């Protein structure tokens, strides 16, 4: 099993998306955040399930991404740790945000 580490920016992203969605529907916001957290939790058992994004975004280090429509979760696997860097809406330009 791998350990999960959330960077503060990723936690801020989750707070922001929760706030934004809850403006229209609190239940939908809770469901979206739960879906993201469940998908991230799967990374403790299957950390390499996400696709590599290095070629597309020209990043240093091995960044990976999982999709929880319409959000993208960006992370890295280093040793036995899975570090969550960002949780971004798929319509945002995410290259500059990583």
Secondary structure, 3 states (H helix, E strand, C coil): CCEEEECHHHHHHHHHHHHHHHCCCHHHHHHHHHHHHHHHHHCCCCCCCCEECHHHHCCCCCEEEEEECCEEEEEEEECCEEEEEEEEECCCCCCCCC
